Amino acid sequence: MQVFKGVLLASGETTDITVEGSQVTKVGKTTESGLDCPGLMALPGFVDLHTHLRQPGYEASETVLSGSRSGAAGGYTALFAMANSDPVADTASVVEQVMKLGEEAGLLEVRPIGAVTKGLAGTELSALGLMANSKAKVKVFSDDGHCVHDPLVMQRALTYVKGLGAVIAQHAQEPRLTEGSQMNSGELSTELGLKGWPSVAEESIIARDALLAEQVGARLHICHLTTAGAVDVVRWAKARGIQITAEVTPHHLMLTEDLVRSYDPVYKVNPPLRRTEDTLALREGLIDGTIDIIGTDHAPHSSEKKDCEWEQAAFGMVGLEHAASVAQEVLIESGASDWKRFTEVMSSKPAEIGSLEGHGTIAEGQPANLVLLDPAASRTVTAVTHSLSHNNPFAGRELKGRVVHTVFRGKFSVKDGKVKNA
């Protein structure tokens, strides 16, 4: 038995949490002795609907084990692994392999995301039904890194997953409008001599797919919103009653295109960093509920793929170990929202979208998947984390909030800030 004494809940209540075996058995004051936790927030373990764990195929950048360590260090008890591995996770055998690797790591729950189309090519649907009915029980499908750009293929995919009780997570990027694009389109891209990435390439796909989802009656999730216009489109779709959800990344909530002036490839990401006006709109959308969740889009790359000239560098940033601090900055430190909303965007809503049981709540009789966070602690972010890759755009910044303990199924995956077996 483990008792966490004197924790703060998102409701503002100070109480104790008793864990026996893999379950929470009591949320309330107890006379039992335990681990004193003054000043620590007890929150449901974080759930990330958007990570790239790179295995199989790209183990120089990340493995399921190293990604799990990084996730646990960031307070996560569940990660959804995108399908752009090698081989692509477009068959039951590959998604089952990813799930098994997660079980072997044992630090959090790894849920594979299945590819929408074979080989991420965008032309032929992958084995959606077989993946959904496999041991991995896939409930989220995405070609992330690529847009399902053909409207007929997207319509068929939405129709198919509706019958599976699953969701399509779309990477909204019209490829014809972004060929060779390197950064946000505007005055700065012209000044820097880099091909611009127009906002309409994102917004047009979201509008199209929202209407397709409405026609079919299926669920649609939009990955990594980046523009004020995209927020407006999602807000319109929700007002229309369309079953649409959306996410925003930590980096798009805090960083802007001005950083690209350095030509430092750590700031090269897909979709790109946008204007300050976009960042403010994303924050507003997260606060008012238009944007449902924070998804890290954790995209580790080996030094060979990042330590080079801007135009040759890979797109992507790591994000698992500072996402909670960014959420705290945007929602709590700003005074714009509260810990209840923090819990929704980091835990309960991503679990709901991903049809993930046993996460997103702290309640008696439920699995003990939780994080204890010190919101008063400040830390200077370092490039070196538990990830195998160091493409961290927040390196050198001071952020508030430190994960002290992460508990997965009743056992510490992180204790006193140290990851188990790391």
DRENTI-399396 format. One record per residue (C-alpha): residue number from 1; residue in one letter; x, y, z. Coordinates in Angstrom, 3 decimals, padded with zeros to 6 digits, m for minus. Layout:
(NUM "A" (X Y Z))
...
This chain:
(1 "M" (000.000 000.000 000.000))
(2 "Q" (001.154 003.534 m000.824))
(3 "V" (m000.413 006.673 000.644))
(4 "F" (000.257 010.123 m000.800))
(5 "K" (m000.331 012.517 002.079))
(6 "G" (m001.534 016.100 001.808))
(7 "V" (m001.788 016.379 m001.960))
(8 "L" (m003.659 019.136 m003.761))
(9 "L" (m006.390 018.144 m006.200))
(10 "A" (m007.465 020.139 m009.248))
(11 "S" (m010.608 021.094 m007.296))
(12 "G" (m008.435 022.902 m004.734))
(13 "E" (m009.040 020.298 m002.034))
(14 "T" (m006.142 019.036 000.105))
(15 "T" (m006.420 015.318 000.794))
(16 "D" (m004.708 011.919 000.781))
(17 "I" (m004.679 009.292 m001.973))
(18 "T" (m004.362 005.633 m001.056))
(19 "V" (m003.108 003.143 m003.634))
(20 "E" (m003.237 m000.618 m003.179))
(21 "G" (m001.936 m002.869 m005.909))
(22 "S" (m002.727 m001.207 m009.211))
(23 "Q" (m005.783 000.731 m008.036))
(24 "V" (m006.743 003.841 m006.132))
(25 "T" (m008.655 002.587 m003.109))
(26 "K" (m009.344 005.865 m001.331))
(27 "V" (m009.377 009.554 m002.084))
(28 "G" (m009.739 011.179 001.309))
(29 "K" (m007.991 011.770 004.600))
(30 "T" (m006.559 008.691 006.270))
(31 "T" (m004.681 007.967 009.487))
(32 "E" (m002.328 005.650 007.619))
(33 "S" (001.272 006.828 007.314))
(34 "G" (002.669 007.497 003.863))
(35 "L" (004.673 009.768 001.603))
(36 "D" (004.348 013.405 002.613))
(37 "C" (003.526 015.549 m000.429))
(38 "P" (003.051 019.132 000.768))
(39 "G" (002.465 021.543 m002.085))
(40 "L" (002.257 018.829 m004.749))
(41 "M" (m000.626 018.701 m007.236))
(42 "A" (m002.039 015.204 m007.695))
(43 "L" (m003.366 014.941 m011.238))
(44 "P" (m004.421 012.106 m013.518))
(45 "G" (m001.402 010.852 m015.475))
(46 "F" (m000.993 012.794 m018.687))
(47 "V" (m002.081 011.263 m021.999))
(48 "D" (m000.415 012.254 m025.283))
(49 "L" (m002.451 011.533 m028.395))
(50 "H" (000.445 012.483 m030.680))
(51 "T" (003.974 011.086 m030.295))
(52 "H" (006.562 009.671 m032.657))
(53 "L" (008.407 006.797 m030.992))
(54 "R" (010.295 005.934 m034.217))
(55 "Q" (010.435 002.183 m033.614))
(56 "P" (010.593 000.067 m035.701))
(57 "G" (013.041 001.483 m038.212))
(58 "Y" (014.443 004.716 m036.801))
(59 "E" (016.008 003.582 m033.548))
(60 "A" (018.871 006.094 m033.873))
(61 "S" (016.323 008.830 m033.147))
(62 "E" (014.136 007.089 m030.540))
(63 "T" (012.931 003.729 m029.313))
(64 "V" (009.730 002.820 m027.547))
(65 "L" (011.788 002.390 m024.362))
(66 "S" (013.567 005.759 m024.555))
(67 "G" (010.335 007.491 m025.557))
(68 "S" (008.578 005.840 m022.621))
(69 "R" (011.276 007.112 m020.270))
(70 "S" (010.907 010.607 m021.667))
(71 "G" (007.137 010.409 m021.364))
(72 "A" (007.244 009.164 m017.772))
(73 "A" (009.668 011.965 m016.888))
(74 "G" (007.113 014.415 m018.281))
(75 "G" (004.281 012.954 m016.190))
(76 "Y" (002.698 010.800 m018.902))
(77 "T" (001.086 007.460 m018.206))
(78 "A" (m000.041 006.874 m021.801))
(79 "L" (001.391 007.686 m025.229))
(80 "F" (m000.202 007.153 m028.626))
(81 "A" (002.529 006.249 m031.142))
(82 "M" (002.139 007.569 m034.683))
(83 "A" (002.338 005.170 m037.596))
(84 "N" (005.273 006.634 m039.576))
(85 "S" (007.772 003.952 m038.632))
(86 "D" (009.609 001.583 m040.991))
(87 "P" (007.775 m000.601 m041.735))
(88 "V" (004.759 001.654 m041.493))
(89 "A" (002.208 000.654 m038.865))
(90 "D" (m000.399 m000.261 m041.469))
(91 "T" (m000.899 m003.925 m040.521))
(92 "A" (m001.970 m005.824 m037.436))
(93 "S" (001.505 m007.332 m037.014))
(94 "V" (003.271 m003.961 m036.818))
(95 "V" (000.826 m002.353 m034.373))
(96 "E" (001.046 m005.465 m032.201))
(97 "Q" (004.849 m005.190 m032.285))
(98 "V" (004.678 m001.579 m031.072))
(99 "M" (002.251 m002.528 m028.313))
(100 "K" (004.524 m005.362 m027.184))
(101 "L" (007.536 m003.039 m027.059))
(102 "G" (005.517 m000.726 m024.840))
(103 "E" (004.562 m003.563 m022.531))
(104 "E" (008.197 m004.611 m022.269))
(105 "A" (009.232 m001.068 m021.360))
(106 "G" (006.569 m001.106 m018.645))
(107 "L" (006.761 002.590 m017.760))
(108 "L" (003.467 003.718 m019.277))
(109 "E" (000.797 002.525 m021.695))
(110 "V" (001.801 002.666 m025.354))
(111 "R" (m001.118 002.679 m027.756))
(112 "P" (m000.264 002.268 m031.452))
(113 "I" (m001.907 004.495 m034.025))
(114 "G" (m002.636 002.757 m037.308))
(115 "A" (m001.941 004.286 m040.702))
(116 "V" (m004.988 005.401 m042.673))
(117 "T" (m003.418 004.414 m045.999))
(118 "K" (m000.942 001.758 m047.004))
(119 "G" (002.607 002.997 m046.674))
(120 "L" (001.241 006.478 m045.887))
(121 "A" (000.941 006.881 m049.660))
(122 "G" (m002.540 008.394 m049.507))
(123 "T" (m004.069 006.196 m052.192))
(124 "E" (m005.286 002.878 m050.746))
(125 "L" (m006.797 002.283 m047.314))
(126 "S" (m004.718 000.147 m044.988))
(127 "A" (m006.065 m002.819 m043.012))
(128 "L" (m008.149 m000.656 m040.686))
(129 "G" (m010.470 m003.415 m039.525))
(130 "L" (m007.682 m005.900 m038.877))
(131 "M" (m005.771 m003.360 m036.788))
(132 "A" (m008.889 m002.396 m034.842))
(133 "N" (m009.639 m006.049 m034.094))
(134 "S" (m006.024 m007.032 m033.347))
(135 "K" (m004.542 m007.416 m029.871))
(136 "A" (m003.579 m003.728 m030.111))
(137 "K" (m007.264 m002.730 m030.514))
(138 "V" (m006.390 000.369 m032.531))
(139 "K" (m008.883 003.217 m032.087))
(140 "V" (m006.957 006.068 m033.723))
(141 "F" (m005.802 006.141 m037.345))
(142 "S" (m003.509 008.744 m038.878))
(143 "D" (m001.071 009.289 m041.730))
(144 "D" (000.578 012.049 m039.669))
(145 "G" (003.592 013.473 m041.391))
(146 "H" (001.438 013.254 m044.514))
(147 "C" (m002.029 014.586 m045.226))
(148 "V" (m004.755 012.278 m046.498))
(149 "H" (m005.159 014.737 m049.353))
(150 "D" (m007.516 012.850 m051.685))
(151 "P" (m011.088 013.720 m050.615))
(152 "L" (m012.475 010.422 m051.861))
(153 "V" (m009.925 008.420 m049.838))
(154 "M" (m010.674 010.555 m046.780))
(155 "Q" (m014.400 010.071 m047.206))
(156 "R" (m013.947 006.306 m047.414))
(157 "A" (m011.683 006.297 m044.361))
(158 "L" (m014.175 008.268 m042.287))
(159 "T" (m016.970 005.941 m043.347))
(160 "Y" (m014.933 002.873 m042.410))
(161 "V" (m013.766 004.071 m038.994))
(162 "K" (m017.276 005.133 m038.036))
(163 "G" (m018.229 001.467 m038.013))
(164 "L" (m015.171 000.661 m035.896))
(165 "G" (m015.947 003.289 m033.268))
(166 "A" (m012.590 004.887 m034.109))
(167 "V" (m011.334 008.308 m035.142))
(168 "I" (m009.222 009.721 m037.982))
(169 "A" (m006.483 012.129 m036.843))
(170 "Q" (m005.716 014.327 m039.836))
(171 "H" (m002.453 016.127 m040.600))
(172 "A" (m003.998 019.147 m042.290))
(173 "Q" (m001.619 020.160 m045.073))
(174 "E" (m002.633 020.578 m048.692))
(175 "P" (000.502 019.220 m050.416))
(176 "R" (000.098 021.203 m053.635))
(177 "L" (000.280 024.445 m051.646))
(178 "T" (003.332 023.465 m049.583))
(179 "E" (005.765 021.882 m052.022))
(180 "G" (009.262 022.833 m050.865))
(181 "S" (007.924 025.044 m048.060))
(182 "Q" (010.332 025.715 m045.209))
(183 "M" (008.622 028.144 m042.823))
(184 "N" (005.497 030.265 m042.346))
(185 "S" (004.557 032.298 m045.395))
(186 "G" (004.818 036.046 m044.975))
(187 "E" (007.149 038.995 m044.843))
(188 "L" (009.738 037.114 m042.803))
(189 "S" (009.954 034.181 m045.213))
(190 "T" (010.530 036.640 m048.045))
(191 "E" (013.203 038.420 m046.010))
(192 "L" (014.991 035.181 m045.142))
(193 "G" (014.734 033.730 m048.636))
(194 "L" (012.857 030.622 m047.480))
(195 "K" (009.789 029.308 m049.298))
(196 "G" (006.640 030.144 m047.370))
(197 "W" (004.029 027.751 m045.969))
(198 "P" (000.613 029.420 m046.347))
(199 "S" (m002.040 029.249 m043.640))
(200 "V" (m004.678 028.308 m046.200))
(201 "A" (m002.925 024.970 m046.785))
(202 "E" (m003.989 023.996 m043.262))
(203 "E" (m007.330 025.736 m043.056))
(204 "S" (m008.710 024.448 m046.357))
(205 "I" (m008.129 020.795 m045.405))
(206 "I" (m009.772 021.266 m042.008))
(207 "A" (m012.862 022.825 m043.609))
(208 "R" (m013.072 020.107 m046.258))
(209 "D" (m012.693 017.269 m043.778))
(210 "A" (m015.141 018.793 m041.318))
(211 "L" (m017.786 018.762 m044.056))
(212 "L" (m016.881 015.183 m044.988))
(213 "A" (m017.168 014.122 m041.344))
(214 "E" (m020.539 015.828 m041.139))
(215 "Q" (m021.750 014.031 m044.250))
(216 "V" (m020.593 010.638 m042.997))
(217 "G" (m021.419 011.175 m039.319))
(218 "A" (m017.917 010.178 m038.259))
(219 "R" (m015.426 011.510 m035.730))
(220 "L" (m012.562 013.686 m036.940))
(221 "H" (m009.539 014.868 m034.965))
(222 "I" (m007.260 017.616 m036.263))
(223 "C" (m003.584 017.365 m035.392))
(224 "H" (m001.424 020.351 m034.404))
(225 "L" (m003.460 023.472 m035.206))
(226 "T" (m001.186 026.428 m035.961))
(227 "T" (m003.175 029.347 m037.355))
(228 "A" (m005.833 031.761 m036.143))
(229 "G" (m007.881 030.805 m039.199))
(230 "A" (m007.681 027.121 m038.289))
(231 "V" (m009.074 027.915 m034.836))
(232 "D" (m011.928 029.797 m036.499))
(233 "V" (m012.712 026.850 m038.785))
(234 "V" (m012.795 024.384 m035.878))
(235 "R" (m014.975 026.778 m033.878))
(236 "W" (m017.369 027.019 m036.841))
(237 "A" (m017.460 023.241 m037.244))
(238 "K" (m018.229 022.673 m033.573))
(239 "A" (m021.011 025.259 m033.671))
(240 "R" (m022.451 023.348 m036.622))
(241 "G" (m022.545 020.162 m034.521))
(242 "I" (m019.798 018.311 m036.387))
(243 "Q" (m017.945 015.647 m034.392))
(244 "I" (m014.580 017.380 m034.529))
(245 "T" (m011.802 017.700 m031.961))
(246 "A" (m008.458 019.436 m032.227))
(247 "E" (m005.057 019.653 m030.598))
(248 "V" (m002.255 022.187 m030.261))
(249 "T" (001.413 021.529 m029.532))
(250 "P" (003.473 023.094 m026.730))
(251 "H" (005.780 024.753 m029.246))
(252 "H" (002.976 026.390 m031.186))
(253 "L" (001.577 027.757 m027.932))
(254 "M" (004.802 029.522 m027.013))
(255 "L" (007.215 029.909 m029.952))
(256 "T" (006.856 032.081 m033.063))
(257 "E" (008.390 032.392 m036.519))
(258 "D" (010.795 035.091 m035.306))
(259 "L" (013.054 032.310 m034.013))
(260 "V" (013.682 031.196 m037.590))
(261 "R" (015.858 034.301 m038.061))
(262 "S" (018.653 032.295 m036.423))
(263 "Y" (018.443 029.626 m039.154))
(264 "D" (018.815 027.136 m036.275))
(265 "P" (017.206 023.879 m037.520))
(266 "V" (015.916 023.135 m034.021))
(267 "Y" (013.108 025.568 m034.912))
(268 "K" (012.210 023.783 m038.144))
(269 "V" (008.938 021.951 m037.661))
(270 "N" (005.928 020.702 m039.610))
(271 "P" (003.593 022.584 m039.523))
(272 "P" (005.812 025.633 m039.062))
(273 "L" (006.017 028.160 m036.259))
(274 "R" (003.607 030.960 m037.059))
(275 "R" (003.048 034.641 m036.211))
(276 "T" (002.486 036.035 m032.729))
(277 "E" (m001.163 036.669 m033.694))
(278 "D" (m001.578 032.961 m034.412))
(279 "T" (000.021 031.956 m031.119))
(280 "L" (m002.369 034.214 m029.203))
(281 "A" (m005.353 032.772 m031.091))
(282 "L" (m004.213 029.238 m030.273))
(283 "R" (m003.982 030.121 m026.597))
(284 "E" (m007.455 031.628 m026.668))
(285 "G" (m008.801 028.547 m028.439))
(286 "L" (m007.284 026.246 m025.823))
(287 "I" (m008.691 028.305 m022.982))
(288 "D" (m012.227 028.567 m024.379))
(289 "G" (m012.433 024.882 m025.385))
(290 "T" (m012.321 025.259 m029.153))
(291 "I" (m009.035 023.338 m029.001))
(292 "D" (m009.583 020.220 m026.933))
(293 "I" (m006.132 019.007 m025.971))
(294 "I" (m002.392 019.526 m025.973))
(295 "G" (m000.609 016.921 m028.111))
(296 "T" (003.169 017.163 m028.070))
(297 "D" (003.920 015.952 m031.613))
(298 "H" (007.120 014.683 m029.965))
(299 "A" (009.317 014.221 m033.038))
(300 "P" (012.868 013.174 m032.124))
(301 "H" (015.609 013.247 m034.752))
(302 "S" (019.218 012.107 m034.580))
(303 "S" (021.918 014.785 m034.708))
(304 "E" (022.709 013.799 m038.311))
(305 "K" (019.230 014.936 m039.340))
(306 "K" (019.253 018.209 m037.387))
(307 "D" (022.872 019.398 m037.218))
(308 "C" (022.990 020.613 m040.804))
(309 "E" (021.880 023.463 m043.049))
(310 "W" (018.276 024.599 m042.552))
(311 "E" (016.925 023.384 m045.900))
(312 "Q" (018.447 019.901 m045.475))
(313 "A" (017.340 019.489 m041.844))
(314 "A" (014.428 017.294 m040.824))
(315 "F" (011.185 018.803 m039.513))
(316 "G" (010.402 018.179 m035.857))
(317 "M" (010.959 018.876 m032.157))
(318 "V" (010.943 016.832 m028.950))
(319 "G" (008.221 017.750 m026.494))
(320 "L" (007.324 015.199 m023.830))
(321 "E" (009.315 016.558 m020.900))
(322 "H" (008.218 020.189 m020.984))
(323 "A" (004.598 019.995 m022.203))
(324 "A" (003.136 020.215 m018.681))
(325 "S" (005.223 023.313 m017.939))
(326 "V" (003.975 025.003 m021.102))
(327 "A" (000.395 024.092 m020.197))
(328 "Q" (000.954 025.554 m016.731))
(329 "E" (002.368 028.744 m018.242))
(330 "V" (m000.540 029.179 m020.674))
(331 "L" (m003.397 028.139 m018.393))
(332 "I" (m002.312 028.732 m014.800))
(333 "E" (000.512 031.269 m014.593))
(334 "S" (m001.324 033.558 m017.024))
(335 "G" (m004.385 033.522 m014.763))
(336 "A" (m006.515 032.651 m017.776))
(337 "S" (m007.784 029.270 m016.549))
(338 "D" (m007.473 026.689 m013.780))
(339 "W" (m006.213 023.220 m012.891))
(340 "K" (m009.518 021.654 m013.916))
(341 "R" (m008.945 022.838 m017.497))
(342 "F" (m005.306 021.758 m017.230))
(343 "T" (m006.493 018.247 m016.353))
(344 "E" (m008.900 018.215 m019.282))
(345 "V" (m006.330 019.176 m021.928))
(346 "M" (m003.520 017.007 m020.558))
(347 "S" (m005.402 013.942 m019.307))
(348 "S" (m009.131 013.361 m019.501))
(349 "K" (m009.962 014.679 m022.969))
(350 "P" (m007.097 012.946 m024.848))
(351 "A" (m008.065 009.704 m023.096))
(352 "E" (m011.656 010.220 m024.228))
(353 "I" (m010.720 010.986 m027.841))
(354 "G" (m008.443 007.939 m027.975))
(355 "S" (m011.047 005.640 m026.328))
(356 "L" (m008.463 004.879 m023.646))
(357 "E" (m009.773 003.311 m020.457))
(358 "G" (m008.165 003.636 m017.044))
(359 "H" (m006.691 007.092 m017.618))
(360 "G" (m007.822 010.678 m017.192))
(361 "T" (m009.287 010.488 m013.681))
(362 "I" (m008.331 009.902 m010.058))
(363 "A" (m011.142 007.961 m008.474))
(364 "E" (m011.664 005.083 m006.087))
(365 "G" (m011.697 001.757 m007.902))
(366 "Q" (m009.878 003.162 m010.927))
(367 "P" (m006.307 002.303 m012.032))
(368 "A" (m003.663 004.314 m010.197))
(369 "N" (m002.299 006.310 m013.125))
(370 "L" (m001.303 009.662 m011.721))
(371 "V" (001.339 012.358 m011.563))
(372 "L" (002.461 014.485 m008.633))
(373 "L" (003.606 017.876 m009.825))
(374 "D" (005.346 020.685 m007.959))
(375 "P" (003.828 023.781 m009.598))
(376 "A" (006.060 026.198 m007.649))
(377 "A" (009.361 024.709 m008.799))
(378 "S" (011.241 026.432 m011.612))
(379 "R" (013.662 024.687 m013.921))
(380 "T" (015.931 025.605 m016.754))
(381 "V" (015.220 023.329 m019.710))
(382 "T" (018.209 021.441 m021.088))
(383 "A" (018.581 019.999 m024.559))
(384 "V" (019.549 016.625 m023.101))
(385 "T" (016.497 014.741 m021.825))
(386 "H" (015.600 011.061 m021.519))
(387 "S" (014.933 011.018 m025.263))
(388 "L" (017.707 009.739 m027.512))
(389 "S" (017.440 013.009 m029.455))
(390 "H" (018.206 016.552 m028.374))
(391 "N" (016.224 018.697 m030.824))
(392 "N" (014.609 020.629 m027.984))
(393 "P" (013.394 024.130 m028.914))
(394 "F" (012.904 025.093 m025.259))
(395 "A" (016.527 024.503 m024.240))
(396 "G" (017.806 027.373 m022.125))
(397 "R" (014.356 028.638 m021.149))
(398 "E" (013.138 028.736 m017.572))
(399 "L" (009.761 027.095 m017.057))
(400 "K" (007.680 026.468 m013.957))
(401 "G" (006.423 023.091 m012.811))
(402 "R" (008.394 019.940 m012.078))
(403 "V" (007.236 016.319 m012.172))
(404 "V" (008.198 014.780 m008.828))
(405 "H" (006.463 011.402 m009.090))
(406 "T" (004.714 009.526 m011.898))
(407 "V" (002.714 006.440 m010.957))
(408 "F" (001.657 003.892 m013.577))
(409 "R" (m000.731 001.140 m012.513))
(410 "G" (000.195 001.670 m008.892))
(411 "K" (003.973 001.590 m009.347))
(412 "F" (006.441 004.443 m009.569))
(413 "S" (007.757 005.039 m013.071))
(414 "V" (009.297 008.248 m011.731))
(415 "K" (010.138 008.760 m008.054))
(416 "D" (011.662 011.941 m006.678))
(417 "G" (012.294 013.086 m010.245))
(418 "K" (014.225 009.965 m011.243))
(419 "V" (012.954 007.661 m013.955))
(420 "K" (012.875 003.975 m013.065))
(421 "N" (015.816 002.046 m014.609))
(422 "A" (017.017 005.134 m016.482))
